[in-house]
Amino acid sequence: MKRIIGAGPEAPATGLTAAQGTDKPAVRRVVVDEGSAGQRLDNFLLRELKGVPKTHVYRVIRAGEVRVNKGRAQADTRLEIGDEVRIPPVRLPGRAAQPEAPAREFPVVFEDEYLLVIDKPAGVAVHGGSGVSFGVIEQLRRARPTAKFLELVHRLDKETSGLLMIAKKRSALVALQDQLRERETGKTYAALVWGDWPAKLKVIDVPLVKFVGSDGERWVRAGKADEAEAKRSISLVKVVQRTAQFSLLDVTIKTGRTHQIRVHLQQAGHSIVGDPKYGDFERNRELARGPAKFDRMFLHARRLQVQHPATGEALVCEAPLPMSCIQLVKCSA
């Protein structure tokens, strides 16, 4: 747990306005503990200054108002255990109070002192932001107030269910994210798509491009290899079961791009059942209103294989399909 070792009133930070009717803020001096050791200064501040825009955080760093061991520091400065970070007083413009995250635990698939793997339900964001007040990580922190460190190792879309890793130590976070970056993990998803998936289509190697649409939303599209913004993306596809309307697939991703599986399957002509963003909206609506009452996206992170961040041993976690997904497949068989 971080320890505040001193506080005193100082002038408001550069470029930040005071909210009417709030108490005068004070400078804070925080000692870095094991949970924050090795973290970049900017990321440390973004967690300490919840709700403060990134532009403001970088502004106070550049202005020299943030100090590490009484000296100026850069945004990419790596913090060490025992460092003292001076955090200037920061106030936000007055705005409606955000609802507090309720304490919530989630089904645990694996847990030890380094790592927690849960089975995330569909419809729950992994973290707050972009119009979402709170997500899995905020609810877990409220449910475990004595936990010194809880951080997301990776992310799942709000609509996707299944296996989600949360690090309980910074060393575990770094080790697992290195594995993800070096593609040394195995992540397999169950996806139900419309139509009869071609038996010969086993590898999708299509680059993806992120962009912001006219609606202000984040989107992803298939791109071309020579596009500057295109990133190579590879998905391996195996047919598990065929029904009259659907194909149940196992999709193993070799890269971890935003919306990778959703866009790869959609551009192949077989969108994921229930996908609200890239799917067949008319058929999804009919399915939700029909006898099955299926109103979620059928994408489930069902299997995860990593090397344990401390022991190096292979760790394989599995999460069964949610009952609503099982029933839909049975009804359509």
Buried (B, 14 or more C-beta within 10 A) or exposed (E): EBEEEEEEEBEBBEEBEBEEEEEEBEBBBBBBBEBBBBBBBBBBBBEBBEEBEEEBBBBBBEEEBBBBEEEEBEBEBEBEEEBBBBBBBBBBEEEEEEEEBEEEEBEEBBEBEBBBBBBBEBEBBBBBEEEEEBBBBBBBBBBBEEBBBBBBBBBBBBBBBBBBBBBBBBBBBBBBBEBBEEEEBBBBBBBBBBBBBEEEEEEBEBBBBBEEEEEEEEBBBBBEEEEEEBBEBBBBBEBEEBBEBBBBBBBBBBBBBBBBBBBBBBBBEBBBBBBEBBBBEEBBEEBEEEEBEBBBBBBBBBBBBBBBBBEEEEBEBBBEBBEBBEBBBEEBE
